[in-house]
Amino acid sequence: MRTNQEWCELSKYLDIVTDIKIKRLKWVGHVVRMDQERVVKIVFESNPEGRRRMAGPKLGWLEDDKNDLWELTVKR
């Protein structure tokens, strides 16, 4: 019998977290290239005003993507 770790090493798969980060960064690149009239692009580039809830996320999309990009380039 083989362990999960052995199967991952044999198949050259990335761990699930890294795979999700890579796919999210690809999606960000797709959105950045969209036309300015697209709703997804408008929402992505929007800067909502007001106060954040206390339990809300501390990072926005772009900050999180920048951190992922830095982390993935450092690992490779």
N, C-alpha and C positions, 0 to 999 in steps of 0.2 A: 504494500500500500504506500502511496505517496501523500505527502502533506500538501496543503494549499500553497505553502511557500515554494516547494519543489515544482509544482505545476506552473506557478507564476514565472519561475526562473526558466523553465523549459519553454514556455510559450512566449516569453519576452513581453508580457503584458505590463502596463503601468498600473500603479495602484489606483483605486477608484477616485480618490481625491484629486490626484494629478490629472487624471483623465477629464474630470469635470471642469477643472480650472482651464485646461487647454481648450475644451469645447466652448466655454464661456468667453474666452479671449477671442476665439474665432468668430463668435456671434457679435462681439463688440466691433470687430473689424468690419463685419458685414453691415452693421448699423451705421458706422461712420461713413461708409461709402454710399449710403442711400441718398435719394433726393431730399431736399430740404422740406418739401411739402408732405412727406410721409409722416403719419401720426406717430409711428414708433420713433422716428428720428426726433420729432418735436418733443415727445415725452422724455426721451433719453437726454436731450440737451437742456431740458427745463431746469430751473433752479427755484424750487418751491420756497415760498416765504412762510414765516411763522415760526412757532416754537416746536421743537421736537418733544414727543412724549418722553417721559423719564426712562421707560423701558425700551425705547426705540433703539435701532442700530446706530452705532457711533460712526460708521463709515458709510459713505455714499457709494454708488456704483463705480464711479471712476477711481476713487481712492482704493477701493477693494481690488479693482482690476489692475491698477498700477502695482499694488503689493503682490498680486499673483504673478504678474509678468516679471517682477524683480526676483521673486522667489524661484520661479521656474528657470530663469536664465542663470541664477547662481547655482542651482542644482546640476545643471548640465555642463 
